[in-house]
Amino acid sequence: MRTLLTLGFCALLIAAVPNSISYQGKLVDSLGVGVNDTLDLTFRLYTTETEGEALWEDTMEDVAVNRGMFSVNLSGFHDSIDFSC
């Protein structure tokens, strides 16, 4: 019975982990000046740093960029994407 409760509790913890990433970045123009605008930004995750396969993509609409700085919450990842590495 104790093993069953432990397994049930672990499954509950895994199900409760949010599947999202908070990401902050900086956009600058060709002179290195921070951008001030509202933009649609596309984010992608790849299998490797170069020449990899795209695993996930999402376009965030109307992202506020102030003095180059922006912040978004990325979510909607496939269950097959493993963030434990």
N, C-alpha and C positions, 0 to 999 in steps of 0.2 A: 504493500500500500504506500509506503514511504517513497519508493522509487517512482511510482505512478504520479504522486504529487510533485516530486522534483521535476520529472519530465514535463508535466503539465505547466509548471511554473516557468521553466525554461522556454517552452513554446510560446507562452504568453509574453515573455520578455522580448523574444525575437520578433513577434508580431507587432510589438509596441515601438520598435526602433523606427524612427522616421526615415523615409527614403528620400532625403533631400540634402542639398549642399548649399550653404551660404557662400556666395562668391563676390568678392570685391575686386575691382580693377580700375585702371586708369587709361584714358584715351587722350592722346595728344595729336596735334596737327604736325605737318612737316617741319615746323619751326620749334617743336617741342612744347608748344603752349597748350594747356589743358582745354579740352573742348567744353563748350557750354551749349547744350542742345538736348532735345528729346529724340531718341533714336530707337529703331527696331534693331536688336542685337541677336545674332544667331550664335549658339554655343553647341559644340560637338565634343564627344568623347571618342577616342580612337584606341585601337588595340596596342599601338606602339607610338613612339614619338615621331617617327618619320615613316612615310609610305604605309601606314597602318590602315586597317579597315574601320570605317565609322560604325560605332556600336550604338550611338544615341545622338539625337539632334533635337534642339528646341529653339524656337525663335520667341524672344521676349519682346513684346510690343510696348512702345511708349516708355522706354527706360530713361529716367531723368539722369543726365550727365552734367554735373556742376564742377567747374574748374578741373575737368578731366575725370573726376571720381564718380563711380557708380557702384551700386550694390544690388544683387539679385538673389533670389532663392531658386535654385534649379531642382526640378523634381520630375516625376514621371519616368523614372529609369526602369528598364526591363528587369525582371527578377534574375535574369541570367548574368547581369553585371555584378561583379564581385569587387567590393570596395575594401576588402580585408588585406590586400597586398601592400 
